[in-house]
Amino acid sequence: MQAQFVKSTLNHRECPPDNLPEFAFIGRSNVGKSSLINMLVNQKNLAHTSSKPGKTRSINHFIVNFQLKKGEQKIKTYTWYLADLPGYGYAHVSKEKKVQFEKLIAGYILTRKNLLTLFVLIDSRLEPQPIDMGFLQFLGENQVPFALIFTKADKLSKSKLTQNVERFKQNMLKLWEELPPSFITSSLTGIGREELLAFITENIELYWDKKLTSNK
C-alpha cells in the first residue's frame, strides 16, 4: 500500500477535486486517530501523532493506492482519498477556535460529494460520551453515511471490550432504528485492519459501479 500527502486546507471549498472515492476519519481529541490512520495504510508517520491531543487543525488529504493481491499476484489496485479531519470536543482551545473547527468540519461533511463513509472513532475504554452521541445525531439528521471505529481494543480485556461496545450500541438504539457498520481496532496490534480495508474496497467497487451505470 502507498499513501502520499496531497493537501492541507482550512476551508472545505479548497479540498482536492472530488474525482475519487473518499473516506474521512474523525473523533474526539486523544481517540487515537493518527495512530489508526498510520496502522491502516501501514506507514508509521503518515499522520502525525503527538502527546498533546488535538494537533490536527486542518483537513489533511492523502491519496492511497491499495493493491489487492492473491499470493504474489496483483489482482487489482484501488485508488482513493483519505481525509484526516480535525477532532471535535477540544478542551483546550478558545470558543472562537471551536466555532472555526465546527464550521470547517460541518462544511466538509455536508458538501463533499465523493465522501463515501465518515469513520467516527470511539474510545472503547470509555462510557458513551454525550459529545459523541450528539455528533452522531448530527450525522443522522443530515443523512451522512458513517461507520463506527472502536479504538484501543488492546487496552481492555475481551469481556470488558465487548461490554463497552455493547453499551455504546444500546445507547444508540435509544434514538436509532438500526446501527451503522462498526469495527473494533487496535493500532498497536493491527486488529481490525483487514476488516476496514475490506469495507473500503467494497464501497469503492460500489462507487465505480454506480458511476458506470449513471453514465450509460
DAHUMO-V953527 format. One record per residue. N is the residue number from 1. PSI is psi as a letter, one per 40 degrees, with the letter a starting at -180 (NA if undefined). D_LAST is the distance of its C-alpha to the last C-alpha in Angstrom with 2 decimals. Layout:
# DAHUMO-V953527
[[N,PSI,D_LAST] [N,PSI,D_LAST]]
This chain:
# DAHUMO-V953527
[[1,h,32.03] [2,h,32.15] [3,h,32.07] [4,h,32.90] [5,h,33.81] [6,d,31.56] [7,i,32.94] [8,h,35.26] [9,i,34.82] [10,e,36.97] [11,h,34.38] [12,d,30.95] [13,e,29.61] [14,e,30.56] [15,i,28.49] [16,i,26.36] [17,i,22.84] [18,f,20.45] [19,e,18.04] [20,i,19.08] [21,i,19.54] [22,i,23.05] [23,h,25.94] [24,i,29.09] [25,h,32.64] [26,i,35.31] [27,i,38.64] [28,i,42.17] [29,h,44.47] [30,f,45.89] [31,e,43.34] [32,f,42.71] [33,d,39.30] [34,d,39.95] [35,d,41.46] [36,d,38.51] [37,d,35.99] [38,d,38.24] [39,d,38.49] [40,d,34.76] [41,e,34.02] [42,f,37.35] [43,h,38.79] [44,d,42.11] [45,f,41.99] [46,d,38.39] [47,h,38.94] [48,h,42.52] [49,i,44.72] [50,i,47.89] [51,e,50.97] [52,h,50.54] [53,i,47.75] [54,f,45.16] [55,d,44.81] [56,h,41.09] [57,e,41.17] [58,i,37.82] [59,h,34.16] [60,h,34.00] [61,h,30.74] [62,i,30.52] [63,h,27.82] [64,h,27.90] [65,h,27.00] [66,h,27.54] [67,h,27.84] [68,h,27.64] [69,i,30.29] [70,h,31.83] [71,b,35.39] [72,e,35.41] [73,h,32.01] [74,h,29.12] [75,d,26.05] [76,i,23.56] [77,h,23.76] [78,h,22.49] [79,h,22.70] [80,i,23.11] [81,h,25.27] [82,h,28.40] [83,h,30.01] [84,h,33.71] [85,i,34.70] [86,i,38.24] [87,i,39.95] [88,i,41.00] [89,f,44.56] [90,h,46.50] [91,e,50.20] [92,f,51.64] [93,i,49.92] [94,i,50.87] [95,d,49.44] [96,d,47.94] [97,d,46.14] [98,d,44.86] [99,d,43.37] [100,d,41.70] [101,d,40.16] [102,d,38.99] [103,d,37.28] [104,d,35.63] [105,d,34.39] [106,d,33.25] [107,d,31.52] [108,d,29.51] [109,d,28.74] [110,e,27.68] [111,e,25.51] [112,h,23.94] [113,d,20.22] [114,e,19.54] [115,h,22.55] [116,d,21.62] [117,h,25.23] [118,h,28.58] [119,h,31.25] [120,h,34.50] [121,h,37.54] [122,h,40.54] [123,h,43.95] [124,e,44.75] [125,e,48.48] [126,i,48.59] [127,i,48.80] [128,h,45.83] [129,h,46.12] [130,d,45.71] [131,d,43.81] [132,d,41.17] [133,d,40.91] [134,d,40.66] [135,d,37.84] [136,d,35.88] [137,d,36.51] [138,d,35.10] [139,d,31.87] [140,d,31.70] [141,d,32.42] [142,e,29.60] [143,f,27.09] [144,h,26.84] [145,h,25.62] [146,i,28.63] [147,i,30.56] [148,h,34.29] [149,h,36.02] [150,h,39.71] [151,i,41.49] [152,f,44.90] [153,d,45.04] [154,e,47.74] [155,e,50.12] [156,i,50.59] [157,i,51.82] [158,d,49.24] [159,d,50.74] [160,d,50.85] [161,d,47.26] [162,d,46.12] [163,d,48.31] [164,d,46.98] [165,d,43.30] [166,d,43.98] [167,d,45.94] [168,d,43.11] [169,d,40.64] [170,d,43.18] [171,d,43.64] [172,d,39.93] [173,e,39.97] [174,d,42.49] [175,e,39.69] [176,i,36.46] [177,d,35.30] [178,i,33.60] [179,i,33.82] [180,i,31.20] [181,i,30.78] [182,i,33.92] [183,i,35.34] [184,h,38.93] [185,i,39.58] [186,h,42.41] [187,d,42.11] [188,d,45.41] [189,e,44.67] [190,e,40.88] [191,h,40.46] [192,e,36.91] [193,d,35.26] [194,d,33.50] [195,d,32.29] [196,d,30.90] [197,d,29.08] [198,d,27.62] [199,d,26.40] [200,d,24.89] [201,d,23.07] [202,d,21.74] [203,d,20.32] [204,d,18.84] [205,d,16.99] [206,d,15.68] [207,d,14.75] [208,d,12.58] [209,d,11.03] [210,d,10.20] [211,d,8.91] [212,d,6.54] [213,d,5.47] [214,d,5.59] [215,e,3.80] [216,NA,0.00]]
